[in-house]
Amino acid sequence: MSEALTSLAASAPTGRRRAYSLRRRLMVVSIAAFTVLIALLSVALWIYARSSANQTYDLLLRGAAIAMLERITVTPEGIDIDLPPSALEILALDEDDRVFYRIFDADGKTLTGTPDLPSRSFIDDEPPLQEPVFFDSDYSGETVRFVVNGRTLLSADKPQWIGVQIGQTRIARKAMERDLILKSLVPLAALSIAGLIMARAGIGFAMRPLAGIERDIRERQSGDLKPLDAMPPREVESLITAINGFMRRLELSREQAESFIADVAHQMRTSLAALYSHLEAAAQTGEAGAAAVLRARDQARRTTRLTNQLLSHAMVIHRADKEMFEPVDLRALVRRLTEEIVQDDASKDIDLSVELPPPPAVATVTGDAIAIREALRNLIDNAVRHGPPDNRITLRVEATTLDGRPAFAIGVDDSGPGIADAEKRKVLERFYSNGPNGGSGIGLAIVAAVAEVHKGRFDLADRHPGLSATITLPETPPPDMEVA
């Protein structure tokens, strides 16, 4: 996969950011995760080793304290202290450790031992109960672990409380902590290294399907747009699905472009050939030549109209691919279009009326204003071309619904002959014309394309007399809208 990413980076245009390595990212994340895990385990091991060492040596301290308390008795002459040598010998097994002790009464008075051993406030204020108390404190330049334990001695006069405090330096404890930590970290480090090696191997194995997909795309011919035949991991399945969907849309767009170009080439050759033949006939003298000139002029006009509508259709398709959608005020768009028609066709006697939602109603859709304008202009041109001399054209905008969603219907009504039901579907095809006025057969195809691009609907209905052509556009495109 790294080779694939390297080849992609090498073929990228200058100025584009360098492609990152997915393998490297996964390895960095794995190493970071292992580092954090080892750090947490190390802290846990240190806490465990310290606790284990304390528990082990605290048992020795407590045993020595109990042994000393058992050898303290009350006699008529006073308190008799018979220290057992074995109690302190157990603590002195490590030659580097030092042991301190003292025996004191309930008033804190030292009866024997080292009198200046550190004590806690609970020892001074209230003698400890039968349970031992452990604490660490600095003494004689070292950290010493102390235990304090007490016992109540019964006598003829009154009970007497006697306490024992024994301290031991932490040298042996620290040695035990280090030994436990080292013996635990060595297998942990080995396990971590093995885990990293396995993670790297696993990442390489996981990258193999991606490398196969990249190789499939790289080795294809430029015209091969068939879907990728691969079984990708679940993590990239949606990516492969998106690529296949894009390739299907690209294949459909290419097929439409090839069909459109072929139709355009045929229509232009036919139209130019007819124009050339009329011009050839215009070379004749007399009435035949004059008639040929008129036919050539009509053919030139049709060719010009055909060229303009072909360019308009190509523009609509191009803008559909670019998804140039923005809020469009239909009221303002219709007003501007009406003004243009009145100015451009001032020589024609057109009875054009406009019906808009009354204020303060808003008629706004999300779409391509230029494409919508081209569609309406073609509808009005068709109404003018195919209408009778006393034709009345109405351009209307009204609120409606489309598949349960708010929408606006933009219609053009005329007083013409209408279209037979059998022809209504055919007139939406490119270059199909059923009128006697020499239409190009593209105008209604452009309108249908604009409606499709906006996920709307284009309807043709008879008015008896006349035709009603209506584009219904949703206020906002559906969320799953895909432009063909």
One Martini backbone bead per residue (centre of mass of N, CA, C, O) as a GRO file, in nm:
protein
  484
    1MET     BB    1   0.055   0.063  -0.018
    2SER     BB    2   0.300   0.257  -0.012
    3GLU     BB    3   0.345   0.245  -0.318
    4ALA     BB    4   0.073   0.364  -0.395
    5LEU     BB    5   0.108   0.633  -0.246
    6THR     BB    6   0.364   0.718  -0.394
    7SER     BB    7   0.241   0.724  -0.682
    8LEU     BB    8   0.025   0.933  -0.617
    9ALA     BB    9   0.221   1.159  -0.527
   10ALA     BB   10   0.383   1.174  -0.799
   11SER     BB   11   0.105   1.241  -0.975
   12ALA     BB   12   0.064   1.495  -0.842
   13PRO     BB   13   0.017   1.806  -0.843
   14THR     BB   14   0.150   2.096  -0.810
   15GLY     BB   15   0.082   2.201  -0.463
   16ARG     BB   16   0.003   1.953  -0.338
   17ARG     BB   17  -0.032   1.769  -0.088
   18ARG     BB   18   0.121   1.531   0.066
   19ALA     BB   19   0.088   1.210   0.099
   20TYR     BB   20  -0.004   0.997   0.330
   21SER     BB   21   0.065   0.733   0.559
   22LEU     BB   22  -0.121   0.480   0.680
   23ARG     BB   23   0.091   0.296   0.803
   24ARG     BB   24   0.228   0.514   0.976
   25ARG     BB   25  -0.016   0.592   1.143
   26LEU     BB   26  -0.070   0.314   1.266
   27MET     BB   27   0.208   0.287   1.398
   28VAL     BB   28   0.195   0.537   1.576
   29VAL     BB   29  -0.057   0.454   1.728
   30SER     BB   30   0.055   0.186   1.835
   31ILE     BB   31   0.298   0.299   1.987
   32ALA     BB   32   0.140   0.492   2.167
   33ALA     BB   33  -0.034   0.274   2.299
   34PHE     BB   34   0.200   0.106   2.412
   35THR     BB   35   0.328   0.329   2.581
   36VAL     BB   36   0.088   0.383   2.764
   37LEU     BB   37   0.058   0.093   2.864
   38ILE     BB   38   0.342   0.065   2.987
   39ALA     BB   39   0.316   0.300   3.182
   40LEU     BB   40   0.075   0.190   3.341
   41LEU     BB   41   0.205  -0.083   3.415
   42SER     BB   42   0.447   0.037   3.563
   43VAL     BB   43   0.290   0.177   3.784
   44ALA     BB   44   0.145  -0.078   3.880
   45LEU     BB   45   0.406  -0.233   3.949
   46TRP     BB   46   0.517  -0.036   4.156
   47ILE     BB   47   0.279  -0.054   4.350
   48TYR     BB   48   0.294  -0.358   4.389
   49ALA     BB   49   0.587  -0.379   4.488
   50ARG     BB   50   0.557  -0.194   4.733
   51SER     BB   51   0.327  -0.349   4.869
   52SER     BB   52   0.472  -0.621   4.893
   53ALA     BB   53   0.715  -0.526   5.058
   54ASN     BB   54   0.554  -0.413   5.294
   55GLN     BB   55   0.405  -0.668   5.374
   56THR     BB   56   0.650  -0.843   5.432
   57TYR     BB   57   0.801  -0.649   5.643
   58ASP     BB   58   0.556  -0.593   5.827
   59LEU     BB   59   0.541  -0.878   5.942
   60LEU     BB   60   0.813  -0.861   6.083
   61LEU     BB   61   0.755  -0.619   6.260
   62ARG     BB   62   0.509  -0.736   6.404
   63GLY     BB   63   0.643  -0.988   6.517
   64ALA     BB   64   0.853  -0.837   6.688
   65ALA     BB   65   0.651  -0.678   6.860
   66ILE     BB   66   0.502  -0.921   6.980
   67ALA     BB   67   0.751  -1.058   7.106
   68MET     BB   68   0.813  -0.822   7.298
   69LEU     BB   69   0.536  -0.802   7.449
   70GLU     BB   70   0.548  -1.100   7.567
   71ARG     BB   71   0.823  -1.011   7.749
   72ILE     BB   72   0.623  -0.832   7.916
   73THR     BB   73   0.604  -0.763   8.265
   74VAL     BB   74   0.450  -0.765   8.595
   75THR     BB   75   0.587  -0.668   8.900
   76PRO     BB   76   0.634  -0.567   9.216
   77GLU     BB   77   0.888  -0.394   9.113
   78GLY     BB   78   0.766  -0.394   8.808
   79ILE     BB   79   0.883  -0.374   8.494
   80ASP     BB   80   0.956  -0.653   8.282
   81ILE     BB   81   1.231  -0.678   8.049
   82ASP     BB   82   1.262  -0.944   7.787
   83LEU     BB   83   1.452  -0.951   7.527
   84PRO     BB   84   1.440  -1.107   7.226
   85PRO     BB   85   1.681  -1.173   6.997
   86SER     BB   86   1.506  -1.279   6.754
   87ALA     BB   87   1.340  -1.023   6.687
   88LEU     BB   88   1.598  -0.858   6.568
   89GLU     BB   89   1.739  -1.069   6.384
   90ILE     BB   90   1.531  -1.074   6.154
   91LEU     BB   91   1.578  -0.765   6.076
   92ALA     BB   92   1.911  -0.819   6.045
   93LEU     BB   93   1.965  -0.987   5.780
   94ASP     BB   94   2.029  -0.720   5.658
   95GLU     BB   95   2.327  -0.549   5.661
   96ASP     BB   96   2.216  -0.254   5.563
   97ASP     BB   97   2.020  -0.256   5.783
   98ARG     BB   98   1.847  -0.077   6.035
   99VAL     BB   99   1.758  -0.091   6.392
  100PHE     BB  100   1.483   0.033   6.588
  101TYR     BB  101   1.396   0.096   6.943
  102ARG     BB  102   1.109   0.110   7.179
  103ILE     BB  103   0.986   0.144   7.521
  104PHE     BB  104   0.661   0.252   7.636
  105ASP     BB  105   0.430   0.432   7.790
  106ALA     BB  106   0.133   0.610   7.820
  107ASP     BB  107   0.322   0.885   7.851
  108GLY     BB  108   0.588   0.833   7.656
  109LYS     BB  109   0.791   0.686   7.823
  110THR     BB  110   1.104   0.565   7.809
  111LEU     BB  111   1.227   0.252   7.909
  112THR     BB  112   1.363   0.154   7.631
  113GLY     BB  113   1.590   0.263   7.410
  114THR     BB  114   1.522   0.495   7.172
  115PRO     BB  115   1.394   0.813   7.252
  116ASP     BB  116   1.403   0.981   6.947
  117LEU     BB  117   1.177   0.865   6.811
  118PRO     BB  118   0.944   0.902   6.595
  119SER     BB  119   0.613   1.038   6.617
  120ARG     BB  120   0.275   1.052   6.660
  121SER     BB  121  -0.002   1.208   6.770
  122PHE     BB  122  -0.156   0.944   6.854
  123ILE     BB  123   0.062   0.861   7.063
  124ASP     BB  124   0.045   1.117   7.248
  125ASP     BB  125  -0.273   1.134   7.290
  126GLU     BB  126  -0.333   0.817   7.201
  127PRO     BB  127  -0.313   0.512   7.248
  128PRO     BB  128  -0.293   0.239   7.087
  129LEU     BB  129  -0.420  -0.033   7.004
  130GLN     BB  130  -0.385  -0.362   6.921
  131GLU     BB  131  -0.334  -0.250   6.656
  132PRO     BB  132  -0.115  -0.178   6.431
  133VAL     BB  133   0.112   0.097   6.334
  134PHE     BB  134   0.209   0.245   6.026
  135PHE     BB  135   0.515   0.432   5.929
  136ASP     BB  136   0.690   0.700   5.776
  137SER     BB  137   1.030   0.826   5.847
  138ASP     BB  138   1.276   1.044   5.927
  139TYR     BB  139   1.599   0.893   6.029
  140SER     BB  140   1.923   0.923   6.035
  141GLY     BB  141   1.913   0.999   5.711
  142GLU     BB  142   1.654   0.812   5.678
  143THR     BB  143   1.414   0.593   5.571
  144VAL     BB  144   1.164   0.477   5.800
  145ARG     BB  145   1.000   0.191   5.920
  146PHE     BB  146   0.716   0.185   6.132
  147VAL     BB  147   0.599   0.031   6.445
  148VAL     BB  148   0.299   0.030   6.651
  149ASN     BB  149   0.248  -0.140   6.967
  150GLY     BB  150   0.011  -0.269   7.211
  151ARG     BB  151  -0.036  -0.339   7.577
  152THR     BB  152  -0.226  -0.468   7.842
  153LEU     BB  153  -0.136  -0.478   8.179
  154LEU     BB  154  -0.185  -0.675   8.458
  155SER     BB  155  -0.240  -0.568   8.798
  156ALA     BB  156  -0.292  -0.503   9.131
  157ASP     BB  157  -0.356  -0.205   9.089
  158LYS     BB  158  -0.332  -0.149   8.760
  159PRO     BB  159  -0.353  -0.102   8.447
  160GLN     BB  160  -0.099  -0.126   8.184
  161TRP     BB  161   0.044   0.050   7.921
  162ILE     BB  162   0.237  -0.091   7.646
  163GLY     BB  163   0.485   0.012   7.410
  164VAL     BB  164   0.601  -0.058   7.067
  165GLN     BB  165   0.889   0.059   6.870
  166ILE     BB  166   0.974  -0.020   6.530
  167GLY     BB  167   1.259   0.021   6.308
  168GLN     BB  168   1.329   0.020   5.942
  169THR     BB  169   1.498   0.033   5.689
  170ARG     BB  170   1.452   0.043   5.307
  171ILE     BB  171   1.660  -0.128   5.154
  172ALA     BB  172   1.527  -0.409   5.122
  173ARG     BB  173   1.267  -0.311   4.999
  174LYS     BB  174   1.388  -0.178   4.743
  175ALA     BB  175   1.518  -0.434   4.638
  176MET     BB  176   1.250  -0.584   4.604
  177GLU     BB  177   1.116  -0.386   4.414
  178ARG     BB  178   1.322  -0.404   4.181
  179ASP     BB  179   1.294  -0.706   4.135
  180LEU     BB  180   0.996  -0.710   4.063
  181ILE     BB  181   1.006  -0.507   3.829
  182LEU     BB  182   1.215  -0.646   3.647
  183LYS     BB  183   1.066  -0.926   3.626
  184SER     BB  184   0.814  -0.780   3.485
  185LEU     BB  185   0.938  -0.603   3.248
  186VAL     BB  186   1.071  -0.806   3.064
  187PRO     BB  187   0.814  -0.954   2.960
  188LEU     BB  188   0.669  -0.693   2.881
  189ALA     BB  189   0.871  -0.601   2.665
  190ALA     BB  190   0.853  -0.856   2.494
  191LEU     BB  191   0.549  -0.833   2.443
  192SER     BB  192   0.558  -0.555   2.303
  193ILE     BB  193   0.741  -0.628   2.068
  194ALA     BB  194   0.559  -0.851   1.962
  195GLY     BB  195   0.314  -0.665   1.918
  196LEU     BB  196   0.445  -0.476   1.709
  197ILE     BB  197   0.512  -0.691   1.503
  198MET     BB  198   0.218  -0.786   1.467
  199ALA     BB  199   0.102  -0.511   1.389
  200ARG     BB  200   0.269  -0.473   1.134
  201ALA     BB  201   0.173  -0.730   0.996
  202GLY     BB  202  -0.131  -0.662   1.010
  203ILE     BB  203  -0.118  -0.403   0.844
  204GLY     BB  204  -0.004  -0.530   0.588
  205PHE     BB  205  -0.240  -0.729   0.549
  206ALA     BB  206  -0.468  -0.506   0.541
  207MET     BB  207  -0.337  -0.356   0.277
  208ARG     BB  208  -0.375  -0.552   0.038
  209PRO     BB  209  -0.658  -0.477  -0.073
  210LEU     BB  210  -0.578  -0.182  -0.143
  211ALA     BB  211  -0.357  -0.254  -0.342
  212GLY     BB  212  -0.545  -0.403  -0.539
  213ILE     BB  213  -0.726  -0.164  -0.603
  214GLU     BB  214  -0.506   0.026  -0.708
  215ARG     BB  215  -0.411  -0.165  -0.939
  216ASP     BB  216  -0.679  -0.177  -1.090
  217ILE     BB  217  -0.693   0.127  -1.158
  218ARG     BB  218  -0.407   0.169  -1.291
  219GLU     BB  219  -0.451  -0.071  -1.525
  220ARG     BB  220  -0.655   0.084  -1.665
  221GLN     BB  221  -0.833   0.209  -1.895
  222SER     BB  222  -0.977   0.512  -1.968
  223GLY     BB  223  -1.269   0.360  -2.055
  224ASP     BB  224  -1.275   0.198  -1.781
  225LEU     BB  225  -1.594   0.204  -1.574
  226LYS     BB  226  -1.614  -0.030  -1.410
  227PRO     BB  227  -1.665  -0.178  -1.138
  228LEU     BB  228  -1.525  -0.280  -0.857
  229ASP     BB  229  -1.379  -0.610  -0.806
  230ALA     BB  230  -1.421  -0.624  -0.460
  231MET     BB  231  -1.326  -0.728  -0.111
  232PRO     BB  232  -1.353  -0.522   0.123
  233PRO     BB  233  -1.328  -0.389   0.400
  234ARG     BB  234  -1.550  -0.246   0.610
  235GLU     BB  235  -1.393   0.031   0.644
  236VAL     BB  236  -1.398   0.062   0.293
  237GLU     BB  237  -1.675   0.001   0.163
  238SER     BB  238  -1.793   0.286   0.127
  239LEU     BB  239  -1.570   0.386  -0.063
  240ILE     BB  240  -1.617   0.181  -0.292
  241THR     BB  241  -1.913   0.257  -0.336
  242ALA     BB  242  -1.854   0.552  -0.414
  243ILE     BB  243  -1.675   0.490  -0.657
  244ASN     BB  244  -1.883   0.326  -0.816
  245GLY     BB  245  -2.092   0.552  -0.831
  246PHE     BB  246  -1.913   0.754  -0.980
  247MET     BB  247  -1.857   0.569  -1.229
  248ARG     BB  248  -2.151   0.547  -1.316
  249ARG     BB  249  -2.196   0.851  -1.360
  250LEU     BB  250  -1.965   0.883  -1.562
  251GLU     BB  251  -2.071   0.683  -1.771
  252LEU     BB  252  -2.340   0.827  -1.820
  253SER     BB  253  -2.219   1.099  -1.904
  254ARG     BB  254  -2.061   0.989  -2.145
  255GLU     BB  255  -2.297   0.872  -2.300
  256GLN     BB  256  -2.451   1.138  -2.326
  257ALA     BB  257  -2.227   1.295  -2.470
  258GLU     BB  258  -2.197   1.108  -2.713
  259SER     BB  259  -2.491   1.129  -2.806
  260PHE     BB  260  -2.501   1.437  -2.832
  261ILE     BB  261  -2.270   1.469  -3.037
  262ALA     BB  262  -2.393   1.293  -3.257
  263ASP     BB  263  -2.654   1.455  -3.292
  264VAL     BB  264  -2.524   1.726  -3.354
  265ALA     BB  265  -2.365   1.642  -3.602
  266HIS     BB  266  -2.609   1.556  -3.769
  267GLN     BB  267  -2.776   1.821  -3.757
  268MET     BB  268  -2.559   2.012  -3.871
  269ARG     BB  269  -2.509   1.871  -4.137
  270THR     BB  270  -2.799   1.889  -4.239
  271SER     BB  271  -2.835   2.196  -4.218
  272LEU     BB  272  -2.588   2.278  -4.395
  273ALA     BB  273  -2.667   2.121  -4.644
  274ALA     BB  274  -2.930   2.275  -4.694
  275LEU     BB  275  -2.804   2.554  -4.716
  276TYR     BB  276  -2.615   2.490  -4.953
  277SER     BB  277  -2.835   2.410  -5.157
  278HIS     BB  278  -2.980   2.687  -5.154
  279LEU     BB  279  -2.734   2.850  -5.249
  280GLU     BB  280  -2.703   2.705  -5.518
  281ALA     BB  281  -2.991   2.783  -5.619
  282ALA     BB  282  -2.947   3.102  -5.597
  283ALA     BB  283  -2.780   3.122  -5.874
  284GLN     BB  284  -3.021   3.156  -6.005
  285THR     BB  285  -3.253   3.289  -6.212
  286GLY     BB  286  -3.514   3.442  -6.105
  287GLU     BB  287  -3.758   3.294  -5.920
  288ALA     BB  288  -3.587   3.053  -5.826
  289GLY     BB  289  -3.364   3.219  -5.689
  290ALA     BB  290  -3.545   3.378  -5.491
  291ALA     BB  291  -3.658   3.127  -5.347
  292ALA     BB  292  -3.379   3.019  -5.254
  293VAL     BB  293  -3.311   3.259  -5.074
  294LEU     BB  294  -3.545   3.224  -4.878
  295ARG     BB  295  -3.470   2.936  -4.796
  296ALA     BB  296  -3.186   3.010  -4.689
  297ARG     BB  297  -3.281   3.204  -4.473
  298ASP     BB  298  -3.450   2.999  -4.314
  299GLN     BB  299  -3.218   2.799  -4.269
  300ALA     BB  300  -3.035   2.996  -4.115
  301ARG     BB  301  -3.232   3.044  -3.885
  302ARG     BB  302  -3.250   2.747  -3.793
  303THR     BB  303  -2.948   2.711  -3.744
  304THR     BB  304  -2.920   2.927  -3.532
  305ARG     BB  305  -3.126   2.811  -3.336
  306LEU     BB  306  -2.991   2.536  -3.305
  307THR     BB  307  -2.723   2.639  -3.193
  308ASN     BB  308  -2.834   2.786  -2.944
  309GLN     BB  309  -2.975   2.533  -2.820
  310LEU     BB  310  -2.727   2.359  -2.797
  311LEU     BB  311  -2.575   2.549  -2.609
  312SER     BB  312  -2.791   2.550  -2.391
  313HIS     BB  313  -2.788   2.249  -2.333
  314ALA     BB  314  -2.488   2.230  -2.256
  315MET     BB  315  -2.508   2.430  -2.020
  316VAL     BB  316  -2.709   2.273  -1.847
  317ILE     BB  317  -2.533   2.021  -1.813
  318HIS     BB  318  -2.286   2.160  -1.690
  319ARG     BB  319  -2.434   2.289  -1.443
  320ALA     BB  320  -2.527   2.020  -1.327
  321ASP     BB  321  -2.244   1.911  -1.261
  322LYS     BB  322  -2.173   2.170  -1.069
  323GLU     BB  323  -2.397   2.258  -0.876
  324MET     BB  324  -2.533   2.570  -0.917
  325PHE     BB  325  -2.667   2.634  -0.624
  326GLU     BB  326  -2.929   2.869  -0.523
  327PRO     BB  327  -3.116   3.112  -0.430
  328VAL     BB  328  -3.440   3.168  -0.598
  329ASP     BB  329  -3.626   3.435  -0.724
  330LEU     BB  330  -3.908   3.402  -0.908
  331ARG     BB  331  -4.021   3.684  -0.929
  332ALA     BB  332  -3.763   3.825  -1.038
  333LEU     BB  333  -3.713   3.635  -1.278
  334VAL     BB  334  -3.982   3.686  -1.429
  335ARG     BB  335  -3.954   3.991  -1.464
  336ARG     BB  336  -3.691   3.990  -1.630
  337LEU     BB  337  -3.795   3.808  -1.859
  338THR     BB  338  -4.025   3.991  -1.950
  339GLU     BB  339  -3.849   4.233  -2.029
  340GLU     BB  340  -3.682   4.086  -2.246
  341ILE     BB  341  -3.914   4.002  -2.431
  342VAL     BB  342  -4.018   4.285  -2.492
  343GLN     BB  343  -3.748   4.389  -2.615
  344ASP     BB  344  -3.680   4.158  -2.826
  345ASP     BB  345  -4.015   4.146  -2.920
  346ALA     BB  346  -4.127   4.430  -3.025
  347SER     BB  347  -4.228   4.342  -3.324
  348LYS     BB  348  -4.420   4.169  -3.166
  349ASP     BB  349  -4.751   4.051  -3.098
  350ILE     BB  350  -4.765   4.006  -2.751
  351ASP     BB  351  -4.978   3.835  -2.516
  352LEU     BB  352  -4.847   3.899  -2.194
  353SER     BB  353  -4.889   3.740  -1.879
  354VAL     BB  354  -4.867   3.773  -1.513
  355GLU     BB  355  -4.860   3.532  -1.231
  356LEU     BB  356  -4.828   3.612  -0.889
  357PRO     BB  357  -4.770   3.604  -0.578
  358PRO     BB  358  -4.879   3.778  -0.335
  359PRO     BB  359  -4.808   3.990  -0.116
  360PRO     BB  360  -4.569   3.846   0.109
  361ALA     BB  361  -4.503   3.629  -0.069
  362VAL     BB  362  -4.271   3.359  -0.122
  363ALA     BB  363  -4.059   3.264  -0.420
  364THR     BB  364  -3.835   3.007  -0.332
  365VAL     BB  365  -3.550   2.835  -0.466
  366THR     BB  366  -3.316   2.572  -0.504
  367GLY     BB  367  -3.096   2.672  -0.773
  368ASP     BB  368  -3.063   2.746  -1.123
  369ALA     BB  369  -3.121   3.040  -1.267
  370ILE     BB  370  -3.026   2.997  -1.562
  371ALA     BB  371  -3.178   2.733  -1.620
  372ILE     BB  372  -3.463   2.834  -1.556
  373ARG     BB  373  -3.464   3.059  -1.766
  374GLU     BB  374  -3.423   2.879  -2.017
  375ALA     BB  375  -3.681   2.716  -1.984
  376LEU     BB  376  -3.884   2.955  -2.000
  377ARG     BB  377  -3.791   3.064  -2.273
  378ASN     BB  378  -3.869   2.807  -2.432
  379LEU     BB  379  -4.169   2.807  -2.365
  380ILE     BB  380  -4.233   3.084  -2.489
  381ASP     BB  381  -4.126   3.028  -2.774
  382ASN     BB  382  -4.324   2.795  -2.829
  383ALA     BB  383  -4.582   2.959  -2.789
  384VAL     BB  384  -4.523   3.161  -3.017
  385ARG     BB  385  -4.469   2.964  -3.257
  386HIS     BB  386  -4.754   2.777  -3.212
  387GLY     BB  387  -4.938   3.008  -3.215
  388PRO     BB  388  -5.174   3.215  -3.281
  389PRO     BB  389  -5.236   3.536  -3.359
  390ASP     BB  390  -5.433   3.541  -3.081
  391ASN     BB  391  -5.233   3.490  -2.868
  392ARG     BB  392  -5.226   3.380  -2.519
  393ILE     BB  393  -4.992   3.445  -2.260
  394THR     BB  394  -4.909   3.270  -1.948
  395LEU     BB  395  -4.718   3.353  -1.658
  396ARG     BB  396  -4.680   3.131  -1.377
  397VAL     BB  397  -4.687   3.137  -1.005
  398GLU     BB  398  -4.718   2.859  -0.766
  399ALA     BB  399  -4.807   2.695  -0.495
  400THR     BB  400  -4.699   2.361  -0.387
  401THR     BB  401  -4.647   2.006  -0.428
  402LEU     BB  402  -4.376   1.744  -0.395
  403ASP     BB  403  -4.386   1.462  -0.247
  404GLY     BB  404  -4.469   1.638   0.024
  405ARG     BB  405  -4.319   1.894  -0.073
  406PRO     BB  406  -4.237   2.198  -0.108
  407ALA     BB  407  -4.350   2.401  -0.393
  408PHE     BB  408  -4.320   2.523  -0.742
  409ALA     BB  409  -4.521   2.642  -1.010
  410ILE     BB  410  -4.417   2.684  -1.357
  411GLY     BB  411  -4.618   2.836  -1.606
  412VAL     BB  412  -4.726   2.796  -1.963
  413ASP     BB  413  -4.986   2.952  -2.138
  414ASP     BB  414  -5.185   2.886  -2.431
  415SER     BB  415  -5.369   2.904  -2.770
  416GLY     BB  416  -5.299   2.659  -2.908
  417PRO     BB  417  -5.319   2.325  -3.039
  418GLY     BB  418  -5.131   2.152  -2.902
  419ILE     BB  419  -5.085   1.806  -2.781
  420ALA     BB  420  -5.083   1.498  -2.833
  421ASP     BB  421  -5.071   1.229  -2.631
  422ALA     BB  422  -4.869   1.061  -2.818
  423GLU     BB  423  -4.653   1.321  -2.816
  424LYS     BB  424  -4.564   1.412  -2.528
  425ARG     BB  425  -4.310   1.224  -2.495
  426LYS     BB  426  -4.153   1.283  -2.764
  427VAL     BB  427  -4.101   1.603  -2.732
  428LEU     BB  428  -3.865   1.541  -2.509
  429GLU     BB  429  -3.691   1.475  -2.732
  430ARG     BB  430  -3.433   1.505  -2.922
  431PHE     BB  431  -3.513   1.629  -3.241
  432TYR     BB  432  -3.824   1.647  -3.190
  433SER     BB  433  -4.080   1.737  -3.434
  434ASN     BB  434  -4.447   1.830  -3.474
  435GLY     BB  435  -4.428   2.091  -3.624
  436PRO     BB  436  -4.473   2.330  -3.899
  437ASN     BB  437  -4.232   2.559  -3.795
  438GLY     BB  438  -3.936   2.446  -3.766
  439GLY     BB  439  -3.829   2.308  -3.530
  440SER     BB  440  -3.558   2.166  -3.338
  441GLY     BB  441  -3.630   1.975  -3.076
  442ILE     BB  442  -3.501   2.112  -2.784
  443GLY     BB  443  -3.664   2.286  -2.587
  444LEU     BB  444  -3.814   2.056  -2.416
  445ALA     BB  445  -3.553   1.908  -2.340
  446ILE     BB  446  -3.443   2.132  -2.163
  447VAL     BB  447  -3.675   2.141  -1.961
  448ALA     BB  448  -3.651   1.844  -1.867
  449ALA     BB  449  -3.357   1.871  -1.767
  450VAL     BB  450  -3.408   2.086  -1.549
  451ALA     BB  451  -3.611   1.922  -1.382
  452GLU     BB  452  -3.418   1.684  -1.323
  453VAL     BB  453  -3.190   1.838  -1.182
  454HIS     BB  454  -3.415   1.949  -0.953
  455LYS     BB  455  -3.614   1.720  -0.882
  456GLY     BB  456  -3.857   1.747  -1.070
  457ARG     BB  457  -4.134   1.849  -1.291
  458PHE     BB  458  -4.280   1.780  -1.625
  459ASP     BB  459  -4.578   1.916  -1.774
  460LEU     BB  460  -4.843   1.824  -2.010
  461ALA     BB  461  -5.146   2.017  -2.093
  462ASP     BB  462  -5.461   2.056  -2.189
  463ARG     BB  463  -5.708   2.340  -2.250
  464HIS     BB  464  -5.917   2.392  -2.460
  465PRO     BB  465  -5.745   2.569  -2.576
  466GLY     BB  466  -5.423   2.464  -2.561
  467LEU     BB  467  -5.123   2.486  -2.351
  468SER     BB  468  -4.974   2.336  -2.050
  469ALA     BB  469  -4.658   2.426  -1.909
  470THR     BB  470  -4.500   2.257  -1.622
  471ILE     BB  471  -4.282   2.345  -1.355
  472THR     BB  472  -4.176   2.149  -1.072
  473LEU     BB  473  -4.020   2.284  -0.778
  474PRO     BB  474  -3.843   2.247  -0.512
  475GLU     BB  475  -3.734   2.434  -0.263
  476THR     BB  476  -3.561   2.177  -0.184
  477PRO     BB  477  -3.356   1.946  -0.222
  478PRO     BB  478  -3.299   1.647  -0.165
  479PRO     BB  479  -3.066   1.499   0.036
  480ASP     BB  480  -3.013   1.256  -0.200
  481MET     BB  481  -2.902   1.427  -0.417
  482GLU     BB  482  -2.819   1.353  -0.767
  483VAL     BB  483  -2.629   1.447  -1.027
  484ALA     BB  484  -2.617   1.343  -1.365
   0.00000   0.00000   0.00000
